[in-house]
Amino acid sequence: MPTTEEQLSLSAYDLNLSRFSRPIPKNELTALALNEVAASRGRGFFFYLPSRECWKRTADEKILPASRAPGLTGRRYPSLLFMDYVWNEAAYRDFVREPHRGRYLKCNALINPPPDLTPLFAVQFVDTMRGVAYTTPVPSLILYATDVAYYLAGTDELEQTVGRWSRRWRPSGADPEARLNTAPFLWNATTAEAQQQKTTMERFKQTTIEALYDELVRRCVAEVDGIPATFEASELIHVVPRPSRPEPGIALGRTVLGNIDETAAELPRKRQKTS
């Protein structure tokens, strides 16, 4: 397995719907790496959701009206999900034989969601200096991914360590009252104060992918100090951003021309050539 620095410096690309090259976000690459460890250890499976940054991109309003654009990602939205799953020999063999493309699609929670009653543990993923993190209604986890290391901590621990945003300088976006302070010192600790802040986070640092996996599993399944499941898989539909004011679609076989609503059968047909 690669070191965390090698993993975090890894670049991989996929094709989007327009067949253009798309860099795969770090949370998705991290899910793939964690699943390799999970398969070898025989426990757990990790899913990813599109990163918060992906939801910020919007199409031209002529193509996608604002009323049909997805809403903001709030405090309940994670970028990683853990499912407590026990691997058998057949599942492990299938995983080893599976090409990376297949593994990538299977850990996409939108494409391959687990059964509705499956308990899931949410992990927020922050990979930029000004990345957003929240306290959550149920204690959950936050994973910081810098250029060289991972830092994994609970929401309650981070609230005590970095604190919440000041009410005087309430940030914009969803659920501002639940926003935690950013942690740029994890990337750039040039001042004495930043170095001191970074020192307080050292206890959360994970230096290998295996260590990160072990800590994630321990925090999720430990009977004494483990966190509760965040939600069941059936709630994913409510966690993923959706339009704030969705518009009804047009029924199949119909077209709207100005104020005239005609069925396809009523539209003029092209003349066919006669021999």
ZADO-1210 file (C-alpha; in nm, 4 decimals, padded with zeros to 6 digits):
<atoms>
<atom x="00.0000" y="00.0000" z="00.0000" code="MET" pos="1"/>
<atom x="00.1239" y="00.3551" z="-00.0706" code="PRO" pos="2"/>
<atom x="00.2091" y="00.6009" z="00.2045" code="THR" pos="3"/>
<atom x="-00.0406" y="00.8779" z="00.2742" code="THR" pos="4"/>
<atom x="00.1844" y="01.1249" z="00.0932" code="GLU" pos="5"/>
<atom x="00.1955" y="00.9001" z="-00.2148" code="GLU" pos="6"/>
<atom x="-00.1810" y="00.8472" z="-00.1972" code="GLN" pos="7"/>
<atom x="-00.2569" y="01.2195" z="-00.1645" code="LEU" pos="8"/>
<atom x="-00.0249" y="01.3093" z="-00.4529" code="SER" pos="9"/>
<atom x="-00.1912" y="01.0518" z="-00.6798" code="LEU" pos="10"/>
<atom x="-00.3674" y="01.1864" z="-00.9894" code="SER" pos="11"/>
<atom x="-00.6267" y="00.9900" z="-01.1855" code="ALA" pos="12"/>
<atom x="-00.8734" y="01.0908" z="-01.4546" code="TYR" pos="13"/>
<atom x="-01.2136" y="00.9836" z="-01.5794" code="ASP" pos="14"/>
<atom x="-01.4333" y="01.0975" z="-01.8682" code="LEU" pos="15"/>
<atom x="-01.7384" y="01.3131" z="-01.7999" code="ASN" pos="16"/>
<atom x="-02.0658" y="01.2950" z="-01.9934" code="LEU" pos="17"/>
<atom x="-01.9198" y="01.5214" z="-02.2613" code="SER" pos="18"/>
<atom x="-01.6226" y="01.2843" z="-02.3000" code="ARG" pos="19"/>
<atom x="-01.3813" y="01.5386" z="-02.1554" code="PHE" pos="20"/>
<atom x="-01.1112" y="01.4366" z="-01.9099" code="SER" pos="21"/>
<atom x="-01.2164" y="01.4900" z="-01.5474" code="ARG" pos="22"/>
<atom x="-00.9731" y="01.4732" z="-01.2535" code="PRO" pos="23"/>
<atom x="-01.1045" y="01.2302" z="-00.9924" code="ILE" pos="24"/>
<atom x="-01.1460" y="01.4108" z="-00.6567" code="PRO" pos="25"/>
<atom x="-00.9420" y="01.3045" z="-00.3548" code="LYS" pos="26"/>
<atom x="-01.2407" y="01.1728" z="-00.1621" code="ASN" pos="27"/>
<atom x="-01.3136" y="00.9238" z="-00.4414" code="GLU" pos="28"/>
<atom x="-00.9510" y="00.8101" z="-00.4626" code="LEU" pos="29"/>
<atom x="-00.9443" y="00.7741" z="-00.0846" code="THR" pos="30"/>
<atom x="-01.2547" y="00.5521" z="-00.0931" code="ALA" pos="31"/>
<atom x="-01.0860" y="00.3264" z="-00.3502" code="LEU" pos="32"/>
<atom x="-00.7700" y="00.2976" z="-00.1389" code="ALA" pos="33"/>
<atom x="-00.9656" y="00.2268" z="00.1803" code="LEU" pos="34"/>
<atom x="-01.1649" y="-00.0468" z="00.0077" code="ASN" pos="35"/>
<atom x="-00.8430" y="-00.2244" z="-00.0887" code="GLU" pos="36"/>
<atom x="-00.7506" y="-00.2384" z="00.2797" code="VAL" pos="37"/>
<atom x="-01.1061" y="-00.3347" z="00.3774" code="ALA" pos="38"/>
<atom x="-01.1068" y="-00.6270" z="00.1337" code="ALA" pos="39"/>
<atom x="-00.7739" y="-00.7574" z="00.2635" code="SER" pos="40"/>
<atom x="-00.8834" y="-00.7173" z="00.6271" code="ARG" pos="41"/>
<atom x="-01.2282" y="-00.8648" z="00.5618" code="GLY" pos="42"/>
<atom x="-01.4380" y="-00.5873" z="00.7136" code="ARG" pos="43"/>
<atom x="-01.6102" y="-00.2703" z="00.5977" code="GLY" pos="44"/>
<atom x="-01.6889" y="-00.0994" z="00.2702" code="PHE" pos="45"/>
<atom x="-01.6541" y="00.2678" z="00.1768" code="PHE" pos="46"/>
<atom x="-01.8766" y="00.4694" z="-00.0548" code="PHE" pos="47"/>
<atom x="-01.8241" y="00.8182" z="-00.1882" code="TYR" pos="48"/>
<atom x="-02.0625" y="01.0971" z="-00.2826" code="LEU" pos="49"/>
<atom x="-01.9730" y="01.3894" z="-00.5114" code="PRO" pos="50"/>
<atom x="-01.7543" y="01.6385" z="-00.3262" code="SER" pos="51"/>
<atom x="-01.9027" y="01.9664" z="-00.2051" code="ARG" pos="52"/>
<atom x="-01.7096" y="02.1459" z="-00.4783" code="GLU" pos="53"/>
<atom x="-01.8892" y="01.9416" z="-00.7462" code="CYS" pos="54"/>
<atom x="-02.2272" y="02.0733" z="-00.6340" code="TRP" pos="55"/>
<atom x="-02.1110" y="02.4346" z="-00.6641" code="LYS" pos="56"/>
<atom x="-02.0756" y="02.4061" z="-01.0413" code="ARG" pos="57"/>
<atom x="-02.3896" y="02.5165" z="-01.2208" code="THR" pos="58"/>
<atom x="-02.4893" y="02.5109" z="-01.5857" code="ALA" pos="59"/>
<atom x="-02.6041" y="02.8092" z="-01.7894" code="ASP" pos="60"/>
<atom x="-02.9550" y="02.9123" z="-01.6799" code="GLU" pos="61"/>
<atom x="-03.0750" y="02.8692" z="-02.0374" code="LYS" pos="62"/>
<atom x="-02.9928" y="02.5015" z="-02.0020" code="ILE" pos="63"/>
<atom x="-03.0670" y="02.4564" z="-01.6314" code="LEU" pos="64"/>
<atom x="-03.3009" y="02.7167" z="-01.4749" code="PRO" pos="65"/>
<atom x="-03.2157" y="02.8169" z="-01.1180" code="ALA" pos="66"/>
<atom x="-03.5381" y="02.6611" z="-00.9923" code="SER" pos="67"/>
<atom x="-03.4232" y="02.3210" z="-01.1191" code="ARG" pos="68"/>
<atom x="-03.0610" y="02.3466" z="-01.0008" code="ALA" pos="69"/>
<atom x="-02.9609" y="02.1433" z="-00.6918" code="PRO" pos="70"/>
<atom x="-02.9585" y="02.3182" z="-00.3559" code="GLY" pos="71"/>
<atom x="-02.6649" y="02.3751" z="-00.1213" code="LEU" pos="72"/>
<atom x="-02.4834" y="02.0995" z="00.0673" code="THR" pos="73"/>
<atom x="-02.5490" y="02.1503" z="00.4370" code="GLY" pos="74"/>
<atom x="-02.4433" y="01.9951" z="00.7637" code="ARG" pos="75"/>
<atom x="-02.5873" y="01.6500" z="00.6880" code="ARG" pos="76"/>
<atom x="-02.3990" y="01.6034" z="00.3601" code="TYR" pos="77"/>
<atom x="-02.0912" y="01.3750" z="00.3719" code="PRO" pos="78"/>
<atom x="-01.8384" y="01.2966" z="00.1005" code="SER" pos="79"/>
<atom x="-01.7527" y="00.9503" z="00.2361" code="LEU" pos="80"/>
<atom x="-01.9701" y="00.6782" z="00.3883" code="LEU" pos="81"/>
<atom x="-01.8699" y="00.3684" z="00.5836" code="PHE" pos="82"/>
<atom x="-02.0786" y="00.0497" z="00.5859" code="MET" pos="83"/>
<atom x="-01.9971" y="-00.2237" z="00.8378" code="ASP" pos="84"/>
<atom x="-01.9724" y="-00.5198" z="00.6022" code="TYR" pos="85"/>
<atom x="-01.8101" y="-00.8619" z="00.6496" code="VAL" pos="86"/>
<atom x="-01.6298" y="-01.0003" z="00.3446" code="TRP" pos="87"/>
<atom x="-01.6342" y="-01.3705" z="00.2591" code="ASN" pos="88"/>
<atom x="-01.3830" y="-01.5485" z="00.0363" code="GLU" pos="89"/>
<atom x="-01.6008" y="-01.5209" z="-00.2731" code="ALA" pos="90"/>
<atom x="-01.6476" y="-01.1454" z="-00.2256" code="ALA" pos="91"/>
<atom x="-01.2732" y="-01.0987" z="-00.1807" code="TYR" pos="92"/>
<atom x="-01.1921" y="-01.3017" z="-00.4949" code="ARG" pos="93"/>
<atom x="-01.4445" y="-01.1007" z="-00.6958" code="ASP" pos="94"/>
<atom x="-01.2937" y="-00.7767" z="-00.5677" code="PHE" pos="95"/>
<atom x="-00.9391" y="-00.8781" z="-00.6603" code="VAL" pos="96"/>
<atom x="-01.0478" y="-00.9766" z="-01.0128" code="ARG" pos="97"/>
<atom x="-01.2549" y="-00.6610" z="-01.0593" code="GLU" pos="98"/>
<atom x="-01.0881" y="-00.3927" z="-01.2762" code="PRO" pos="99"/>
<atom x="-01.0433" y="-00.0522" z="-01.1165" code="HIS" pos="100"/>
<atom x="-01.3278" y="00.0850" z="-01.3252" code="ARG" pos="101"/>
<atom x="-01.5681" y="-00.1653" z="-01.1726" code="GLY" pos="102"/>
<atom x="-01.4464" y="-00.0938" z="-00.8187" code="ARG" pos="103"/>
<atom x="-01.4843" y="00.2778" z="-00.8821" code="TYR" pos="104"/>
<atom x="-01.8462" y="00.2450" z="-00.9919" code="LEU" pos="105"/>
<atom x="-01.9401" y="00.0064" z="-00.7113" code="LYS" pos="106"/>
<atom x="-01.8326" y="00.2498" z="-00.4389" code="CYS" pos="107"/>
<atom x="-02.0371" y="00.5344" z="-00.5895" code="ASN" pos="108"/>
<atom x="-02.3285" y="00.5720" z="-00.3451" code="ALA" pos="109"/>
<atom x="-02.5486" y="00.7295" z="-00.6130" code="LEU" pos="110"/>
<atom x="-02.4962" y="00.4460" z="-00.8622" code="ILE" pos="111"/>
<atom x="-02.4733" y="00.1555" z="-00.6176" code="ASN" pos="112"/>
<atom x="-02.6532" y="00.2479" z="-00.2941" code="PRO" pos="113"/>
<atom x="-02.6742" y="-00.0189" z="-00.0231" code="PRO" pos="114"/>
<atom x="-03.0122" y="-00.1654" z="00.0856" code="PRO" pos="115"/>
<atom x="-03.2472" y="00.0847" z="00.2501" code="ASP" pos="116"/>
<atom x="-03.2106" y="-00.0381" z="00.6093" code="LEU" pos="117"/>
<atom x="-02.8285" y="-00.0444" z="00.6031" code="THR" pos="118"/>
<atom x="-02.6756" y="00.1779" z="00.8763" code="PRO" pos="119"/>
<atom x="-02.4204" y="00.4222" z="00.7343" code="LEU" pos="120"/>
<atom x="-02.1530" y="00.6297" z="00.9058" code="PHE" pos="121"/>
<atom x="-02.0967" y="00.9722" z="00.7510" code="ALA" pos="122"/>
<atom x="-01.7503" y="01.1234" z="00.7029" code="VAL" pos="123"/>
<atom x="-01.7058" y="01.4829" z="00.5897" code="GLN" pos="124"/>
<atom x="-01.4009" y="01.5229" z="00.3652" code="PHE" pos="125"/>
<atom x="-01.1983" y="01.8453" z="00.3585" code="VAL" pos="126"/>
<atom x="-00.9068" y="01.8725" z="00.1147" code="ASP" pos="127"/>
<atom x="-00.8528" y="02.2498" z="00.0813" code="THR" pos="128"/>
<atom x="-00.7336" y="02.5188" z="00.3203" code="MET" pos="129"/>
<atom x="-01.0740" y="02.6892" z="00.3235" code="ARG" pos="130"/>
<atom x="-01.2801" y="02.3723" z="00.2977" code="GLY" pos="131"/>
<atom x="-01.6149" y="02.3658" z="00.4750" code="VAL" pos="132"/>
<atom x="-01.6864" y="02.1439" z="00.7768" code="ALA" pos="133"/>
<atom x="-01.9889" y="02.1296" z="01.0058" code="TYR" pos="134"/>
<atom x="-02.1069" y="02.0039" z="01.3385" code="THR" pos="135"/>
<atom x="-02.3786" y="01.7447" z="01.2806" code="THR" pos="136"/>
<atom x="-02.7067" y="01.6497" z="01.4537" code="PRO" pos="137"/>
<atom x="-02.5563" y="01.3077" z="01.5351" code="VAL" pos="138"/>
<atom x="-02.1825" y="01.2814" z="01.6227" code="PRO" pos="139"/>
<atom x="-01.9900" y="01.1926" z="01.3074" code="SER" pos="140"/>
<atom x="-01.6391" y="01.2144" z="01.1603" code="LEU" pos="141"/>
<atom x="-01.4400" y="01.4709" z="00.9644" code="ILE" pos="142"/>
<atom x="-01.1377" y="01.3738" z="00.7542" code="LEU" pos="143"/>
<atom x="-00.8873" y="01.6421" z="00.6546" code="TYR" pos="144"/>
<atom x="-00.6643" y="01.5526" z="00.3596" code="ALA" pos="145"/>
<atom x="-00.3623" y="01.7801" z="00.3215" code="THR" pos="146"/>
<atom x="-00.0830" y="01.7344" z="00.0695" code="ASP" pos="147"/>
<atom x="00.1058" y="01.4929" z="00.2962" code="VAL" pos="148"/>
<atom x="-00.1237" y="01.3505" z="00.5663" code="ALA" pos="149"/>
<atom x="-00.4747" y="01.2657" z="00.6800" code="TYR" pos="150"/>
<atom x="-00.6301" y="01.3946" z="01.0030" code="TYR" pos="151"/>
<atom x="-00.9373" y="01.2099" z="01.1332" code="LEU" pos="152"/>
<atom x="-01.1439" y="01.3452" z="01.4215" code="ALA" pos="153"/>
<atom x="-01.4975" y="01.3511" z="01.5540" code="GLY" pos="154"/>
<atom x="-01.7183" y="01.6561" z="01.5104" code="THR" pos="155"/>
<atom x="-01.7305" y="01.7074" z="01.8886" code="ASP" pos="156"/>
<atom x="-01.3499" y="01.6910" z="01.9138" code="GLU" pos="157"/>
<atom x="-01.3030" y="01.9413" z="01.6325" code="LEU" pos="158"/>
<atom x="-01.5561" y="02.1800" z="01.7808" code="GLU" pos="159"/>
<atom x="-01.3414" y="02.1871" z="02.0948" code="GLN" pos="160"/>
<atom x="-01.0167" y="02.2175" z="01.8948" code="THR" pos="161"/>
<atom x="-01.0919" y="02.4672" z="01.6159" code="VAL" pos="162"/>
<atom x="-01.4238" y="02.6054" z="01.7406" code="GLY" pos="163"/>
<atom x="-01.7229" y="02.7357" z="01.5496" code="ARG" pos="164"/>
<atom x="-01.7365" y="03.0417" z="01.3298" code="TRP" pos="165"/>
<atom x="-01.7951" y="03.3603" z="01.5232" code="SER" pos="166"/>
<atom x="-02.1589" y="03.4705" z="01.5237" code="ARG" pos="167"/>
<atom x="-02.0362" y="03.8170" z="01.4368" code="ARG" pos="168"/>
<atom x="-01.8797" y="03.6927" z="01.1130" code="TRP" pos="169"/>
<atom x="-02.1399" y="03.4325" z="01.0190" code="ARG" pos="170"/>
<atom x="-02.0398" y="03.2727" z="00.6833" code="PRO" pos="171"/>
<atom x="-02.2667" y="03.2468" z="00.3825" code="SER" pos="172"/>
<atom x="-02.4044" y="02.9172" z="00.2588" code="GLY" pos="173"/>
<atom x="-02.6170" y="02.6445" z="00.4121" code="ALA" pos="174"/>
<atom x="-02.6463" y="02.5990" z="00.7902" code="ASP" pos="175"/>
<atom x="-02.4096" y="02.8851" z="00.8867" code="PRO" pos="176"/>
<atom x="-02.4840" y="02.8349" z="01.2570" code="GLU" pos="177"/>
<atom x="-02.3281" y="02.4851" z="01.2392" code="ALA" pos="178"/>
<atom x="-02.0091" y="02.5828" z="01.0519" code="ARG" pos="179"/>
<atom x="-01.6764" y="02.4993" z="01.2130" code="LEU" pos="180"/>
<atom x="-01.3746" y="02.7235" z="01.1744" code="ASN" pos="181"/>
<atom x="-01.1447" y="02.6377" z="00.8857" code="THR" pos="182"/>
<atom x="-00.8053" y="02.4794" z="00.9531" code="ALA" pos="183"/>
<atom x="-00.5580" y="02.6374" z="00.7067" code="PRO" pos="184"/>
<atom x="-00.2740" y="02.5761" z="00.9538" code="PHE" pos="185"/>
<atom x="-00.2778" y="02.2070" z="00.8555" code="LEU" pos="186"/>
<atom x="-00.1510" y="02.3132" z="00.5115" code="TRP" pos="187"/>
<atom x="00.0533" y="02.6211" z="00.5958" code="ASN" pos="188"/>
<atom x="00.1789" y="02.6631" z="00.9526" code="ALA" pos="189"/>
<atom x="00.4189" y="02.9551" z="00.9057" code="THR" pos="190"/>
<atom x="00.3441" y="03.1517" z="01.2228" code="THR" pos="191"/>
<atom x="00.3975" y="03.0481" z="01.5836" code="ALA" pos="192"/>
<atom x="00.0218" y="03.0518" z="01.6437" code="GLU" pos="193"/>
<atom x="-00.0421" y="02.8292" z="01.3405" code="ALA" pos="194"/>
<atom x="00.2280" y="02.5863" z="01.4520" code="GLN" pos="195"/>
<atom x="00.0681" y="02.5662" z="01.7953" code="GLN" pos="196"/>
<atom x="-00.2714" y="02.4981" z="01.6390" code="GLN" pos="197"/>
<atom x="-00.1217" y="02.2278" z="01.4190" code="LYS" pos="198"/>
<atom x="00.0372" y="02.0664" z="01.7245" code="THR" pos="199"/>
<atom x="-00.3064" y="02.0283" z="01.8834" code="THR" pos="200"/>
<atom x="-00.4158" y="01.8294" z="01.5757" code="MET" pos="201"/>
<atom x="-00.1220" y="01.5864" z="01.5772" code="GLU" pos="202"/>
<atom x="-00.3181" y="01.3339" z="01.7846" code="ARG" pos="203"/>
<atom x="-00.5590" y="01.2983" z="01.4914" code="PHE" pos="204"/>
<atom x="-00.2873" y="01.2458" z="01.2281" code="LYS" pos="205"/>
<atom x="-00.2810" y="00.9207" z="01.0279" code="GLN" pos="206"/>
<atom x="00.0479" y="00.8384" z="00.8564" code="THR" pos="207"/>
<atom x="-00.0568" y="00.5338" z="00.6509" code="THR" pos="208"/>
<atom x="-00.3705" y="00.4227" z="00.4668" code="ILE" pos="209"/>
<atom x="-00.3847" y="00.1151" z="00.6917" code="GLU" pos="210"/>
<atom x="-00.3742" y="00.3342" z="01.0032" code="ALA" pos="211"/>
<atom x="-00.6512" y="00.5528" z="00.8609" code="LEU" pos="212"/>
<atom x="-00.8627" y="00.2443" z="00.7882" code="TYR" pos="213"/>
<atom x="-00.8057" y="00.1054" z="01.1387" code="ASP" pos="214"/>
<atom x="-00.9045" y="00.4324" z="01.3044" code="GLU" pos="215"/>
<atom x="-01.2141" y="00.4748" z="01.0879" code="LEU" pos="216"/>
<atom x="-01.3357" y="00.1231" z="01.1632" code="VAL" pos="217"/>
<atom x="-01.2552" y="00.1537" z="01.5334" code="ARG" pos="218"/>
<atom x="-01.4496" y="00.4771" z="01.5692" code="ARG" pos="219"/>
<atom x="-01.7501" y="00.3364" z="01.3831" code="CYS" pos="220"/>
<atom x="-01.7833" y="-00.0097" z="01.5369" code="VAL" pos="221"/>
<atom x="-01.6314" y="00.0197" z="01.8864" code="ALA" pos="222"/>
<atom x="-01.8872" y="-00.0733" z="02.1521" code="GLU" pos="223"/>
<atom x="-01.7493" y="00.1623" z="02.4177" code="VAL" pos="224"/>
<atom x="-01.6463" y="00.4890" z="02.2500" code="ASP" pos="225"/>
<atom x="-01.7701" y="00.4367" z="01.8937" code="GLY" pos="226"/>
<atom x="-02.0042" y="00.6815" z="01.7230" code="ILE" pos="227"/>
<atom x="-02.3636" y="00.5862" z="01.6348" code="PRO" pos="228"/>
<atom x="-02.4680" y="00.5299" z="01.2754" code="ALA" pos="229"/>
<atom x="-02.5499" y="00.8633" z="01.1118" code="THR" pos="230"/>
<atom x="-02.8505" y="00.7467" z="00.9118" code="PHE" pos="231"/>
<atom x="-02.9889" y="00.4536" z="00.7156" code="GLU" pos="232"/>
<atom x="-02.9276" y="00.4199" z="00.3430" code="ALA" pos="233"/>
<atom x="-03.2902" y="00.5082" z="00.2659" code="SER" pos="234"/>
<atom x="-03.2173" y="00.8646" z="00.3864" code="GLU" pos="235"/>
<atom x="-02.9577" y="00.9250" z="00.1152" code="LEU" pos="236"/>
<atom x="-03.2337" y="01.0628" z="-00.1051" code="ILE" pos="237"/>
<atom x="-03.2881" y="01.3419" z="00.1493" code="HIS" pos="238"/>
<atom x="-02.9162" y="01.4117" z="00.2005" code="VAL" pos="239"/>
<atom x="-02.8248" y="01.4653" z="-00.1654" code="VAL" pos="240"/>
<atom x="-02.8978" y="01.8262" z="-00.2808" code="PRO" pos="241"/>
<atom x="-03.2190" y="01.8716" z="-00.4756" code="ARG" pos="242"/>
<atom x="-03.3895" y="02.1660" z="-00.6489" code="PRO" pos="243"/>
<atom x="-03.5488" y="02.4128" z="-00.4083" code="SER" pos="244"/>
<atom x="-03.8465" y="02.4767" z="-00.6381" code="ARG" pos="245"/>
<atom x="-03.8645" y="02.1862" z="-00.8835" code="PRO" pos="246"/>
<atom x="-04.0696" y="02.2404" z="-01.1958" code="GLU" pos="247"/>
<atom x="-04.2899" y="01.9685" z="-01.3415" code="PRO" pos="248"/>
<atom x="-04.1447" y="01.8057" z="-01.6478" code="GLY" pos="249"/>
<atom x="-04.3150" y="01.7657" z="-01.9841" code="ILE" pos="250"/>
<atom x="-04.4906" y="01.4364" z="-02.0435" code="ALA" pos="251"/>
<atom x="-04.3275" y="01.2068" z="-02.2967" code="LEU" pos="252"/>
<atom x="-04.4716" y="01.2463" z="-02.6454" code="GLY" pos="253"/>
<atom x="-04.5701" y="01.6107" z="-02.5948" code="ARG" pos="254"/>
<atom x="-04.4109" y="01.9381" z="-02.6973" code="THR" pos="255"/>
<atom x="-04.4783" y="02.2953" z="-02.5904" code="VAL" pos="256"/>
<atom x="-04.4774" y="02.5587" z="-02.8683" code="LEU" pos="257"/>
<atom x="-04.5391" y="02.8976" z="-02.7114" code="GLY" pos="258"/>
<atom x="-04.8765" y="02.8633" z="-02.5405" code="ASN" pos="259"/>
<atom x="-04.9822" y="02.5722" z="-02.7620" code="ILE" pos="260"/>
<atom x="-04.9558" y="02.2260" z="-02.6132" code="ASP" pos="261"/>
<atom x="-04.9715" y="01.9606" z="-02.8817" code="GLU" pos="262"/>
<atom x="-04.9230" y="01.5891" z="-02.8803" code="THR" pos="263"/>
<atom x="-04.6608" y="01.4377" z="-03.1028" code="ALA" pos="264"/>
<atom x="-04.9349" y="01.2708" z="-03.3047" code="ALA" pos="265"/>
<atom x="-05.0813" y="01.6113" z="-03.3942" code="GLU" pos="266"/>
<atom x="-04.7535" y="01.7518" z="-03.5236" code="LEU" pos="267"/>
<atom x="-04.7090" y="01.7673" z="-03.9017" code="PRO" pos="268"/>
<atom x="-04.5187" y="01.4759" z="-04.0433" code="ARG" pos="269"/>
<atom x="-04.2461" y="01.4957" z="-04.3027" code="LYS" pos="270"/>
<atom x="-04.3548" y="01.4027" z="-04.6519" code="ARG" pos="271"/>
<atom x="-04.2214" y="01.0734" z="-04.7684" code="GLN" pos="272"/>
<atom x="-04.0717" y="01.0441" z="-05.1144" code="LYS" pos="273"/>
<atom x="-04.2799" y="00.8468" z="-05.3599" code="THR" pos="274"/>
<atom x="-04.1267" y="00.6451" z="-05.6392" code="SER" pos="275"/>
</atoms>
